[in-house]
Amino acid sequence: MNAHVARRSPVHRGVAAWSAILPGQPPPVRLDGDETADFAVVGGGFAGLSAALRLTQLAPGARVAVLEAGRLAEGAAGRNSGFMIDLPHDLASDDYSGHGAGADRAIIDLNRTAIGFARAAVDRFGIDPAFFDPAGKVNGATSEKADALNLSYARHLSDLGEASERLDAQAMHELTGSRHYLSGLYTPGTVMLQPAGYIRSLGEGLRGAGVAVYEQGPVARIDRQGGGWALRTPGGTISAGKVILANNGHLESFGFARGRLMHIFLYASMSVDLGPEALKALGGAPRWGITPSDPMGTTMRRIDTAQGGNRIVTRTCASFRPDMEASAAANARAARVHMRKFEERFPMLAGTKMEYSWAGHLCLSRNGVSVMRELEPGLYAACVQNGLGTARGTLTGMGAAELACGVTTDITRHFTAEAGPARLPPRPFSTIGANAFLRWKEWRAGAE
Ligand SMILES: Cc1cc2nc3c(=O)[nH]c(=O)nc-3n(C[C@H](O)[C@H](O)[C@H](O)COP(=O)(O)OP(=O)(O)OC[C@H]3O[C@@H](n4cnc5c(N)ncnc54)[C@H](O)[C@@H]3O)c2cc1C
């Protein structure tokens, strides 16, 4: 097709807290007038910025422009829990195991390629190490059933030759200050991001490397223009030889993969900066990250002053929203659930306020595939990260840049061999069914 008009632009519910707690947000750089570029990237999240960085490596001297609808780290890139996970983490399974040893091995290798790429960016641009902490993570369990899930996951990891360490209730208490957990499974390979710190710094690093990163200018339409494309934004038009769509679920807003993408909102709350008395009552280590042993349970994280304050982040609740907007009611309901989960885990902090509560947009496909391929001549996609976009978004961004430069790698081979995203049942059945399913999974996860 010669024209792709955006039917929707991102709408956010709640503040992107990870960015709000960091100082020094520079004023936005907006596109003002018409420009040309060799490559234009739509979206400045994990996928878009990774694509831009990979382009600077593969095509030195090429003119690269990133066009972000809002501010950097205002979208899902600044709304997630910051677990950049190396291991299989299939949210649709009961215990995160993926689809057999061979497939899982391949995913681990790819995820580690993404983490290595991000680590090299951290070194190259002098990004604050507090924003990229290779501390590992713990899968927490609060019941015998959850402990059994952790054991089955540990066996699966051992079959893959991957290390893990079981923590007992006392070790979990010493780590978190909470007596809520019966046990935990520590795995060392996860990097704990301050996601907004990483994304904003990566954007600044790219600017320093000559990439034009424009903010607050949603791309409204993309038209074929000669052998390339023209991208129209409110402030001006970019004419580019090649275009990478790295706008996650908003790929569908441009008419691609219609009726095949699941738009899920996840919800999180972040506490106020805890004072000395609260910290003393809490105890535990200054930084940790706990994923639930049941994928639909509650993720908890503690961060410290170098990451934006001594705070606890609670993430749980999900809703399916084909209109790509989370409602105020859903955000308020989730905030109440967060408060309850927080107080169950930290009764010594009862009465602590949540400073921020927000929703963020994830994009999944029913069959767990991404969309990383050439959509039309010179138009590529780096989208649909299936919930684990810090690593997967980095990979699809790298891969789309490689495709656009005619380079074949393990990444391009992996994603171009995937099937297309499976069709969803028609609405309203898909909406009712998916929300009922998510609520049921949430209920079943119980205290996890
Ligand atoms: C509460 C929550 C917790 C999460 N926790 C984790 C976690 O711990 N680990 C993990 O790996 N993942 C997690 N995720 C998922 C992760 O945040 C996403 O998968 C990831 O951000 C996807 O990266 P992306 O670059 O593909 O998309 P995004 O980060 O969504 O970036 C896409 C960008 O495209 C921009 N855009 C859209 N349309 C346009 C347009 N027309 N013009 C210009 N720009 C446009 C958007 O503004 C956005 O900034 C979580 C998500 C949420 C909401």
The ligand as an SDF file (V2000), in Angstrom:
LIG
                    3D

 53 58  0  0  0  0  0  0  0  0999 V2000
    3.4470   -2.3460   34.4480 C   0  0  0  0  0  0  0  0  0  0  0  0
    4.3560   -3.0150   33.4490 C   0  0  0  0  0  0  0  0  0  0  0  0
    5.3980   -3.8390   33.9010 C   0  0  0  0  0  0  0  0  0  0  0  0
    6.2720   -4.4450   32.9800 C   0  0  0  0  0  0  0  0  0  0  0  0
    7.3480   -5.1210   33.4480 N   0  0  0  0  0  0  0  0  0  0  0  0
    8.2790   -5.5950   32.5780 C   0  0  0  0  0  0  0  0  0  0  0  0
    9.4750   -6.1940   33.0560 C   0  0  0  0  0  0  0  0  0  0  0  0
    9.7440   -6.2420   34.2660 O   0  0  0  0  0  0  0  0  0  0  0  0
   10.3440   -6.6830   32.1330 N   0  0  0  0  0  0  0  0  0  0  0  0
   10.1040   -6.5930   30.7920 C   0  0  0  0  0  0  0  0  0  0  0  0
   10.9290   -7.0540   29.9990 O   0  0  0  0  0  0  0  0  0  0  0  0
    9.0110   -5.9840   30.3090 N   0  0  0  0  0  0  0  0  0  0  0  0
    8.0880   -5.4900   31.1680 C   0  0  0  0  0  0  0  0  0  0  0  0
    6.9890   -4.8340   30.6990 N   0  0  0  0  0  0  0  0  0  0  0  0
    6.7980   -4.7490   29.2370 C   0  0  0  0  0  0  0  0  0  0  0  0
    7.6850   -3.6980   28.5870 C   0  0  0  0  0  0  0  0  0  0  0  0
    7.5160   -2.4450   29.1790 O   0  0  0  0  0  0  0  0  0  0  0  0
    7.3430   -3.5970   27.1100 C   0  0  0  0  0  0  0  0  0  0  0  0
    7.2820   -4.8780   26.5480 O   0  0  0  0  0  0  0  0  0  0  0  0
    8.3690   -2.7380   26.3640 C   0  0  0  0  0  0  0  0  0  0  0  0
    8.3180   -1.4220   26.8050 O   0  0  0  0  0  0  0  0  0  0  0  0
    8.1480   -2.8320   24.8630 C   0  0  0  0  0  0  0  0  0  0  0  0
    9.1460   -2.0820   24.2180 O   0  0  0  0  0  0  0  0  0  0  0  0
    8.8570   -1.4190   22.8110 P   0  0  0  0  0  0  0  0  0  0  0  0
    9.9990   -0.5460   22.5000 O   0  0  0  0  0  0  0  0  0  0  0  0
    8.4570   -2.4660   21.8390 O   0  0  0  0  0  0  0  0  0  0  0  0
    7.5300   -0.5930   23.0370 O   0  0  0  0  0  0  0  0  0  0  0  0
    7.2870    0.7060   23.9090 P   0  0  0  0  0  0  0  0  0  0  0  0
    8.1650    0.7290   25.0710 O   0  0  0  0  0  0  0  0  0  0  0  0
    5.8110    0.7360   24.1010 O   0  0  0  0  0  0  0  0  0  0  0  0
    7.7450    1.8570   22.9200 O   0  0  0  0  0  0  0  0  0  0  0  0
    6.9950    2.1550   21.7670 C   0  0  0  0  0  0  0  0  0  0  0  0
    7.0040    3.6450   21.5940 C   0  0  0  0  0  0  0  0  0  0  0  0
    6.3360    3.9580   20.3780 O   0  0  0  0  0  0  0  0  0  0  0  0
    5.7290    5.2160   20.5460 C   0  0  0  0  0  0  0  0  0  0  0  0
    4.6990    5.4010   19.5080 N   0  0  0  0  0  0  0  0  0  0  0  0
    3.5250    4.7530   19.3560 C   0  0  0  0  0  0  0  0  0  0  0  0
    2.8690    5.2350   18.2970 N   0  0  0  0  0  0  0  0  0  0  0  0
    3.6460    6.2240   17.7540 C   0  0  0  0  0  0  0  0  0  0  0  0
    3.5070    7.0960   16.6380 C   0  0  0  0  0  0  0  0  0  0  0  0
    2.4240    7.0860   15.8690 N   0  0  0  0  0  0  0  0  0  0  0  0
    4.5100    7.9890   16.4110 N   0  0  0  0  0  0  0  0  0  0  0  0
    5.6130    8.0180   17.1770 C   0  0  0  0  0  0  0  0  0  0  0  0
    5.7930    7.2070   18.2520 N   0  0  0  0  0  0  0  0  0  0  0  0
    4.8160    6.3140   18.5190 C   0  0  0  0  0  0  0  0  0  0  0  0
    5.1650    5.1640   21.9530 C   0  0  0  0  0  0  0  0  0  0  0  0
    4.9390    6.4560   22.4810 O   0  0  0  0  0  0  0  0  0  0  0  0
    6.2520    4.4020   22.6940 C   0  0  0  0  0  0  0  0  0  0  0  0
    7.1480    5.2480   23.3810 O   0  0  0  0  0  0  0  0  0  0  0  0
    6.0790   -4.2500   31.5830 C   0  0  0  0  0  0  0  0  0  0  0  0
    5.0500   -3.4260   31.1420 C   0  0  0  0  0  0  0  0  0  0  0  0
    4.2000   -2.8140   32.0490 C   0  0  0  0  0  0  0  0  0  0  0  0
    3.1160   -1.9270   31.5380 C   0  0  0  0  0  0  0  0  0  0  0  0
  1  2  1  0
  2  3  1  0
  2 52  2  0
  3  4  2  0
  4  5  1  0
  4 50  1  0
  5  6  2  0
  6  7  1  0
  6 13  1  0
  7  8  2  0
  7  9  1  0
  9 10  1  0
 10 11  2  0
 10 12  1  0
 12 13  2  0
 13 14  1  0
 14 15  1  0
 14 50  1  0
 15 16  1  0
 16 17  1  0
 16 18  1  0
 18 19  1  0
 18 20  1  0
 20 21  1  0
 20 22  1  0
 22 23  1  0
 23 24  1  0
 24 25  2  0
 24 26  1  0
 24 27  1  0
 27 28  1  0
 28 29  2  0
 28 30  1  0
 28 31  1  0
 31 32  1  0
 32 33  1  0
 33 34  1  0
 33 48  1  0
 34 35  1  0
 35 36  1  0
 35 46  1  0
 36 37  1  0
 36 45  1  0
 37 38  2  0
 38 39  1  0
 39 40  1  0
 39 45  2  0
 40 41  1  0
 40 42  2  0
 42 43  1  0
 43 44  2  0
 44 45  1  0
 46 47  1  0
 46 48  1  0
 48 49  1  0
 50 51  2  0
 51 52  1  0
 52 53  1  0
M  END
$$$$
